[in-house]
Amino acid sequence: MRKYSIEEKTSILLSFLTRGCSKKNFIKEHPEYKSSTLRRWIRGVSNSGNSVYSVIDLITNTQTPLNLFKLPIKNIAVCATMSSGKSTLVNALLGNDVLPARNEATTAKITSIYDRDGLNTIAGFCMNNNKLVDSSKKVTKTEIDSWNNNESVNHIYLQGDIDNISNEGKIIAVHDTPGTNNSGDKRHHDLTIEFLSKNKIDALIYVANCEQLSTTDEKTLLTEIKDICFKDKDIPFIFVLNKIDSLDLSKENFIKIYAEYENYLKNLGFNSPRIFPVSAKAARLFKMALKGKSENYTAKERADFYNEFNAFTEDYDFSMGNAVSYKSNLDRIIKIGRSEYTKEDLLNALNRTGLRTLEEYVENFFNV
């Protein structure tokens, strides 16, 4: 019996992943796999998300517990116009500073992140159609940047533990799409629309930039997604009002801003829109501190942390009344530069960013 290399096994699994057909039909189309040991991999794969798990297993030389293979994949696409803080939000949700986030169109690919509880690192691979381009047992931000800048890569797959989202009854997969209004590169728009139109999407998170609400670009994107990509589909939208802390709320009325955006969405045809005010920037900084990664702050990020902590301790609260119960060791001291903070203080500040409210909503949404 022929032995297959890891590269060959990975290629076959990726082929199954991109075909979107049943296991029976895939084996029928490829009789050369029927009698091989590869059949047990193909037989054990129930959908595309489990294909990703299988590829990660090959890359990391590990074995995913069988119970995870039986869980349904719930796909959440994250979309926005350029520079809305979308990748920062995904980093904050992941609790790991992996995706590039700059004030320009940074996401040149689809990046799919599959949740797996208990992982301390992120493994992943990138591909061009059904061919493996590169892989890593422990993905770094440098590698992600490299994959993003590689013209031969069209999709990046990652596996990590998404904070406060469990594998209880499901596997959450978050798909970060390109910002669509990059005038210099129409591929960003086309890739996003193609992905949303051709893939199974269970929910969509739309990230709105509070500094530029209700723009023509935003209206065009939301209308296109609703009326073209999701036509005749009942796909729930989750709206995130990001960068809400960038507004001077001593001069601008938050309730008014929220109500006006809600009415704007209703006029676009979104009935009873679910809207979450969030500061992804502050949430990311607070999570880094809680995970002992504050040494990775730049000088500006350290200054931003001090400002954001004071703001979300004294002024801002976007938790929408959400009360979060915390685990033990709340009196643990965390040092940021020369200053000291308790774990409880940082958790309270994180909750007031609104991110924990969003996380709880996503966690509970698929458990109903």
C-alpha positions as CSV (number, residue, x, y, z in Angstrom):
1,M,0.0,0.0,0.0
2,R,1.4,3.3,-1.0
3,K,2.4,5.8,1.7
4,Y,1.6,9.4,1.3
5,S,3.7,12.3,2.5
6,I,2.3,15.0,4.8
7,E,2.3,17.4,1.8
8,E,0.3,14.9,-0.3
9,K,-2.2,14.3,2.5
10,T,-2.6,18.0,3.1
11,S,-3.1,18.6,-0.6
12,I,-5.9,16.0,-0.7
13,L,-7.6,17.4,2.4
14,L,-7.4,20.9,0.9
15,S,-8.9,19.6,-2.3
16,F,-11.8,18.2,-0.3
17,L,-12.1,21.5,1.6
18,T,-12.4,23.6,-1.6
19,R,-14.6,21.2,-3.5
20,G,-17.5,21.5,-1.1
21,C,-18.9,18.1,-2.1
22,S,-19.9,15.1,0.0
23,K,-17.3,12.6,1.2
24,K,-19.0,9.9,-0.9
25,N,-18.9,11.9,-4.1
26,F,-15.3,13.0,-3.4
27,I,-14.1,9.5,-3.1
28,K,-16.1,8.5,-6.1
29,E,-14.4,11.3,-8.1
30,H,-11.0,10.2,-6.9
31,P,-11.0,6.3,-6.9
32,E,-7.2,6.4,-6.3
33,Y,-8.0,7.3,-2.7
34,K,-10.6,4.6,-2.2
35,S,-8.3,1.8,-1.0
36,S,-5.7,4.0,0.5
37,T,-5.2,4.9,4.2
38,L,-6.3,8.4,3.2
39,R,-9.9,7.2,3.1
40,R,-10.1,7.3,6.9
41,W,-9.1,11.0,6.9
42,I,-11.7,11.8,4.3
43,R,-14.3,9.6,6.1
44,G,-13.6,11.5,9.3
45,V,-14.2,14.9,7.7
46,S,-17.8,16.0,8.0
47,N,-17.5,19.6,6.7
48,S,-15.0,22.2,5.6
49,G,-14.2,23.3,9.2
50,N,-13.2,19.8,10.1
51,S,-11.0,19.7,7.0
52,V,-9.1,22.6,8.5
53,Y,-8.8,20.7,11.8
54,S,-7.4,17.7,9.9
55,V,-4.8,19.8,8.0
56,I,-3.8,21.5,11.3
57,D,-3.3,18.0,12.8
58,L,-1.0,17.0,10.0
59,I,1.0,20.3,10.3
60,T,1.3,20.1,14.1
61,N,1.5,16.3,14.3
62,T,-1.4,16.2,16.8
63,Q,-4.8,14.6,16.8
64,T,-8.0,16.5,17.3
65,P,-10.4,14.8,19.8
66,L,-13.1,12.9,18.0
67,N,-15.9,14.9,19.7
68,L,-14.7,18.1,18.0
69,F,-15.1,16.5,14.5
70,K,-18.7,15.9,15.3
71,L,-19.5,19.5,16.2
72,P,-21.2,21.8,13.6
73,I,-19.2,24.7,12.2
74,K,-20.8,28.1,12.7
75,N,-19.3,30.6,10.3
76,I,-19.2,34.3,11.2
77,A,-18.0,36.7,8.5
78,V,-16.5,40.0,9.6
79,C,-16.9,42.9,7.1
80,A,-16.3,46.6,7.0
81,T,-15.2,49.4,4.8
82,M,-11.5,50.4,5.0
83,S,-9.9,51.4,8.3
84,S,-12.9,50.7,10.5
85,G,-10.8,48.7,13.0
86,K,-12.1,45.4,11.7
87,S,-8.8,43.5,12.1
88,T,-8.2,45.1,15.5
89,L,-11.6,43.8,16.6
90,V,-10.7,40.3,15.4
91,N,-7.4,40.5,17.3
92,A,-9.4,41.5,20.4
93,L,-11.8,38.7,20.0
94,L,-9.0,36.2,19.5
95,G,-7.1,37.6,22.5
96,N,-3.9,37.4,20.4
97,D,-2.3,40.1,18.4
98,V,-2.0,38.3,15.1
99,L,-3.7,40.1,12.2
100,P,-2.1,43.2,10.8
101,A,-4.0,46.4,11.8
102,R,-3.0,49.7,10.3
103,N,-4.8,52.8,9.2
104,E,-5.0,51.5,5.6
105,A,-6.4,48.5,3.8
106,T,-4.4,45.7,5.4
107,T,-6.3,42.5,4.8
108,A,-5.5,41.4,1.3
109,K,-6.8,37.9,1.8
110,I,-9.6,36.0,3.5
111,T,-8.3,35.0,7.0
112,S,-10.4,32.2,8.7
113,I,-9.9,31.5,12.4
114,Y,-11.3,28.3,13.8
115,D,-11.9,28.2,17.5
116,R,-10.4,25.4,19.6
117,D,-10.5,25.7,23.3
118,G,-7.4,25.3,25.4
119,L,-4.8,26.2,22.8
120,N,-2.0,28.5,24.0
121,T,-0.6,29.1,20.5
122,I,-2.0,29.6,17.0
123,A,-1.3,27.1,14.2
124,G,-2.1,27.8,10.6
125,F,-1.5,27.5,6.9
126,C,-2.1,29.5,3.8
127,M,-3.1,28.3,0.4
128,N,-3.7,29.2,-3.2
129,N,-6.9,27.5,-4.3
130,N,-6.3,23.9,-3.2
131,K,-2.6,24.0,-3.0
132,L,-0.6,24.5,0.3
133,V,1.7,27.5,0.1
134,D,3.1,27.6,3.6
135,S,2.3,26.4,7.2
136,S,3.4,27.0,10.7
137,K,2.9,25.2,14.0
138,K,3.1,28.5,15.9
139,V,2.1,31.4,13.7
140,T,3.6,34.8,14.4
141,K,2.4,38.2,13.3
142,T,5.5,38.4,11.0
143,E,4.4,35.2,9.2
144,I,0.8,36.6,8.8
145,D,2.2,39.8,7.3
146,S,4.3,37.7,5.0
147,W,1.3,35.5,3.9
148,N,-0.8,38.7,3.5
149,N,1.8,40.2,1.2
150,N,2.3,37.0,-0.8
151,E,0.4,37.4,-4.1
152,S,0.2,33.7,-4.5
153,V,-1.9,33.3,-1.3
154,N,-5.7,33.8,-1.5
155,H,-6.8,32.3,1.9
156,I,-5.2,32.0,5.3
157,Y,-6.5,29.4,7.8
158,L,-5.7,29.7,11.5
159,Q,-6.7,27.6,14.6
160,G,-6.7,29.2,18.1
161,D,-8.6,29.7,21.2
162,I,-11.1,32.5,20.7
163,D,-11.5,34.2,24.1
164,N,-14.8,33.6,25.9
165,I,-16.2,31.5,23.1
166,S,-16.5,27.8,23.9
167,N,-16.6,24.6,21.8
168,E,-19.8,23.6,23.6
169,G,-22.1,22.3,20.9
170,K,-20.3,24.1,18.1
171,I,-17.1,25.4,16.6
172,I,-17.1,29.1,15.8
173,A,-15.1,30.1,12.7
174,V,-14.5,33.8,12.2
175,H,-13.7,34.9,8.7
176,D,-11.9,38.3,8.4
177,T,-12.6,39.8,4.9
178,P,-10.8,42.6,3.1
179,G,-11.9,46.2,3.5
180,T,-14.0,46.9,0.4
181,N,-13.6,50.5,-0.5
182,N,-9.9,50.5,-1.4
183,S,-9.9,52.7,-4.5
184,G,-6.5,51.4,-5.5
185,D,-7.4,47.7,-5.4
186,K,-10.8,46.5,-6.5
187,R,-9.8,42.9,-5.7
188,H,-10.5,43.6,-2.0
189,H,-14.2,44.3,-2.8
190,D,-14.5,41.4,-5.3
191,L,-12.9,38.9,-2.9
192,T,-15.2,39.8,-0.1
193,I,-18.4,39.6,-2.2
194,E,-17.3,36.3,-3.8
195,F,-16.6,34.8,-0.4
196,L,-19.9,35.9,1.1
197,S,-21.9,34.7,-2.0
198,K,-20.3,31.3,-2.3
199,N,-19.8,30.1,1.2
200,K,-22.1,29.1,4.0
201,I,-22.4,32.0,6.4
202,D,-24.4,31.7,9.6
203,A,-24.0,35.3,10.8
204,L,-22.2,38.5,9.8
205,I,-20.5,41.1,12.0
206,Y,-20.4,44.5,10.4
207,V,-17.9,46.9,11.9
208,A,-18.9,50.5,11.6
209,N,-16.4,53.3,12.1
210,C,-18.0,55.8,14.5
211,E,-15.8,58.5,13.1
212,Q,-17.4,58.0,9.6
213,L,-20.9,56.7,10.0
214,S,-23.5,56.4,7.3
215,T,-21.1,57.1,4.4
216,T,-21.8,56.3,0.8
217,D,-19.3,53.5,0.8
218,E,-20.9,52.0,3.9
219,K,-24.4,52.2,2.4
220,T,-23.1,50.6,-0.9
221,L,-21.5,47.7,0.9
222,L,-24.4,47.0,3.3
223,T,-26.9,47.1,0.4
224,E,-24.8,44.8,-1.8
225,I,-24.3,42.3,1.0
226,K,-28.0,42.3,1.9
227,D,-29.5,42.4,-1.6
228,I,-27.0,40.4,-3.6
229,C,-24.8,38.1,-1.4
230,F,-27.6,37.2,1.0
231,K,-30.6,37.6,-1.3
232,D,-33.4,35.2,-0.2
233,K,-31.3,34.2,2.8
234,D,-32.1,34.9,6.4
235,I,-28.6,35.7,7.6
236,P,-28.5,37.6,11.0
237,F,-26.4,40.8,11.1
238,I,-24.5,41.9,14.2
239,F,-23.5,45.6,14.0
240,V,-20.5,46.9,15.9
241,L,-20.1,50.6,16.5
242,N,-16.3,50.7,16.8
243,K,-14.1,53.5,17.9
244,I,-17.0,54.9,20.0
245,D,-14.4,56.2,22.5
246,S,-12.8,58.4,19.8
247,L,-15.9,60.7,20.0
248,D,-16.0,63.5,22.5
249,L,-19.0,62.3,24.5
250,S,-19.0,65.4,26.6
251,K,-20.1,67.3,23.5
252,E,-21.8,64.5,21.5
253,N,-24.8,62.5,22.8
254,F,-24.1,58.8,22.6
255,I,-27.8,57.8,22.9
256,K,-28.5,60.1,19.9
257,I,-25.7,58.7,17.9
258,Y,-26.9,55.1,18.6
259,A,-30.5,56.0,17.8
260,E,-29.6,57.8,14.5
261,Y,-27.5,54.8,13.4
262,E,-30.3,52.4,14.3
263,N,-32.8,54.4,12.2
264,Y,-30.3,54.5,9.3
265,L,-30.0,50.7,9.4
266,K,-33.8,50.4,9.5
267,N,-34.1,52.6,6.4
268,L,-31.7,50.2,4.6
269,G,-34.0,47.3,5.4
270,F,-32.5,45.9,8.6
271,N,-35.4,45.3,10.9
272,S,-34.6,45.5,14.7
273,P,-30.8,45.7,14.1
274,R,-28.6,44.4,17.0
275,I,-26.0,47.0,17.6
276,F,-23.0,46.8,20.0
277,P,-20.9,49.9,20.9
278,V,-17.3,48.7,21.3
279,S,-13.7,50.0,21.6
280,A,-11.7,47.3,19.9
281,K,-8.5,49.3,20.5
282,A,-8.9,49.5,24.2
283,A,-10.1,45.9,24.5
284,R,-7.1,44.7,22.7
285,L,-4.7,46.6,25.0
286,F,-6.5,45.4,28.1
287,K,-6.4,41.8,27.0
288,M,-2.7,42.0,26.2
289,A,-2.1,43.3,29.7
290,L,-4.2,40.5,31.3
291,K,-2.2,37.9,29.3
292,G,1.1,39.3,30.4
293,K,2.0,40.7,26.9
294,S,2.2,44.4,27.8
295,E,6.0,44.2,27.1
296,N,5.0,44.0,23.4
297,Y,3.4,47.5,23.6
298,T,5.0,50.1,21.4
299,A,5.7,53.5,23.2
300,K,2.5,54.9,21.7
301,E,0.5,51.8,22.7
302,R,1.8,52.1,26.3
303,A,0.6,55.8,26.4
304,D,-2.7,54.7,24.8
305,F,-3.1,52.1,27.5
306,Y,-2.8,54.6,30.3
307,N,-5.3,56.9,28.6
308,E,-7.8,54.2,27.7
309,F,-7.6,52.7,31.2
310,N,-8.4,56.0,32.8
311,A,-11.2,56.6,30.3
312,F,-12.8,53.2,30.8
313,T,-12.5,53.4,34.6
314,E,-13.8,56.9,35.0
315,D,-15.8,58.0,32.0
316,Y,-16.8,55.4,29.4
317,D,-19.1,52.3,29.9
318,F,-20.3,50.5,26.8
319,S,-21.2,47.3,28.6
320,M,-24.9,48.0,28.0
321,G,-25.6,46.8,31.6
322,N,-23.9,43.5,31.1
323,A,-22.6,42.1,34.4
324,V,-19.7,39.7,34.0
325,S,-18.7,37.2,36.8
326,Y,-15.0,36.8,37.1
327,K,-12.8,33.9,38.3
328,S,-10.3,33.9,41.2
329,N,-7.0,35.8,41.6
330,L,-8.7,39.1,41.1
331,D,-6.2,40.8,43.5
332,R,-3.3,39.7,41.3
333,I,-1.0,42.6,40.5
334,I,-0.2,43.4,36.9
335,K,2.6,45.8,36.1
336,I,2.5,48.1,33.1
337,G,5.7,50.2,33.0
338,R,6.0,51.7,36.4
339,S,2.3,51.5,37.3
340,E,0.5,48.6,39.0
341,Y,-3.1,47.4,38.4
342,T,-5.1,44.6,39.9
343,K,-6.6,41.9,37.6
344,E,-10.0,43.0,38.7
345,D,-9.5,46.6,37.7
346,L,-8.4,45.5,34.2
347,L,-11.3,43.1,33.8
348,N,-13.7,45.8,34.8
349,A,-12.2,48.2,32.3
350,L,-12.3,45.4,29.6
351,N,-16.0,44.8,30.3
352,R,-16.7,48.5,29.9
353,T,-15.2,48.5,26.4
354,G,-18.3,46.6,25.3
355,L,-16.3,43.6,23.9
356,R,-17.4,41.2,26.6
357,T,-21.0,42.0,25.8
358,L,-20.4,41.2,22.2
359,E,-18.6,38.0,23.1
360,E,-21.4,36.8,25.3
361,Y,-23.9,37.5,22.6
362,V,-22.0,35.5,20.0
363,E,-21.4,32.7,22.5
364,N,-25.1,32.5,23.4
365,F,-26.4,33.1,19.9
366,F,-25.7,29.6,18.6
367,N,-26.6,27.9,21.9
368,V,-30.3,28.9,21.6
